[in-house]
Amino acid sequence: MQIISVLALLVILFLIAMNYQDSTVINLISGQFSQILNIPAHTYTVNTAVYITAIFFLGGISALLFFAPVYTSLKTKFGAYKRELERGSVSNTNSEAKIKVLENKIAVLEKALEDALKRM
């Protein structure tokens, strides 16, 4: 996953370097649309490298905002699952200890029964 991120960053840096001298026109209101509505046309001319950089950062921010709720939800579910596993391991440990105590009691009772049968 990190390799893809590094490659994407390298591609973006390559595009910025290749388009540093170019400019891009952004039409907010085109000429034909402004003639129909009788309002002035709005266009912005920006450096293409700046435009690519802005799109890259806006894409990264939108991805973070999109996946942040998913990440927090998975983090809370993972914490709950981890606590459940810890509770299960503690109860298994208690059960194992109880089983060993009962096995020891059974062994003592068997030994006592054998001794009683030998005496008779």
Backbone hydrogen bonds, N-H to C=O, Kabsch-Sander energy under -0.5 kcal/mol:
donor,donor_aa,acceptor,acceptor_aa,energy
5,S,1,M,-1.7
6,V,2,Q,-2.5
7,L,3,I,-2.6
8,A,4,I,-2.5
9,L,5,S,-2.2
10,L,6,V,-2.4
11,V,7,L,-2.4
12,I,8,A,-2.3
13,L,9,L,-2.6
14,F,10,L,-2.3
15,L,11,V,-2.6
16,I,12,I,-2.4
17,A,13,L,-2.3
18,M,14,F,-2.4
19,N,15,L,-1.8
20,Y,17,A,-0.8
24,T,46,V,-3.5
26,I,24,T,-0.5
26,I,44,Y,-3.7
27,N,25,V,-0.6
28,L,26,I,-0.7
28,L,42,H,-2.5
29,I,42,H,-1.9
34,S,30,S,-2.3
35,Q,31,G,-1.8
36,I,32,Q,-1.8
37,L,33,F,-1.9
38,N,34,S,-1.0
39,I,34,S,-2.0
42,H,29,I,-1.1
43,T,41,A,-0.6
44,Y,26,I,-2.8
46,V,24,T,-2.9
46,V,44,Y,-0.6
48,T,22,D,-2.0
49,A,19,N,-0.7
51,Y,47,N,-2.1
52,I,48,T,-2.8
53,T,49,A,-2.3
54,A,50,V,-2.5
55,I,51,Y,-2.4
56,F,52,I,-2.4
57,F,53,T,-2.5
58,L,54,A,-2.6
59,G,55,I,-2.2
60,G,56,F,-2.1
61,I,57,F,-2.5
62,S,58,L,-2.4
63,A,59,G,-2.1
64,L,60,G,-2.2
65,L,61,I,-2.6
66,F,62,S,-2.0
67,F,63,A,-2.4
68,A,64,L,-1.5
71,Y,67,F,-2.5
72,T,68,A,-2.4
73,S,69,P,-2.2
74,L,70,V,-2.5
75,K,71,Y,-2.3
76,T,72,T,-2.2
77,K,73,S,-2.2
78,F,74,L,-2.4
79,G,75,K,-2.1
80,A,76,T,-2.2
81,Y,77,K,-2.4
82,K,78,F,-2.5
83,R,79,G,-2.3
84,E,80,A,-2.2
85,L,81,Y,-2.2
86,E,82,K,-2.1
87,R,83,R,-2.4
88,G,84,E,-2.3
89,S,85,L,-2.3
90,V,86,E,-2.2
91,S,87,R,-2.4
92,N,88,G,-2.2
93,T,89,S,-2.1
94,N,90,V,-2.3
95,S,91,S,-2.4
96,E,92,N,-2.6
97,A,93,T,-2.2
98,K,94,N,-2.3
99,I,95,S,-2.4
100,K,96,E,-2.2
101,V,97,A,-2.1
102,L,98,K,-2.4
103,E,99,I,-2.6
104,N,100,K,-2.3
105,K,101,V,-2.3
106,I,102,L,-2.6
107,A,103,E,-2.4
108,V,104,N,-2.3
109,L,105,K,-2.7
110,E,106,I,-2.7
111,K,107,A,-2.2
112,A,108,V,-2.5
113,L,109,L,-2.5
114,E,110,E,-2.6
115,D,111,K,-2.3
116,A,112,A,-2.3
117,L,113,L,-2.4
118,K,114,E,-1.9
119,R,115,D,-1.5
120,M,116,A,-1.0
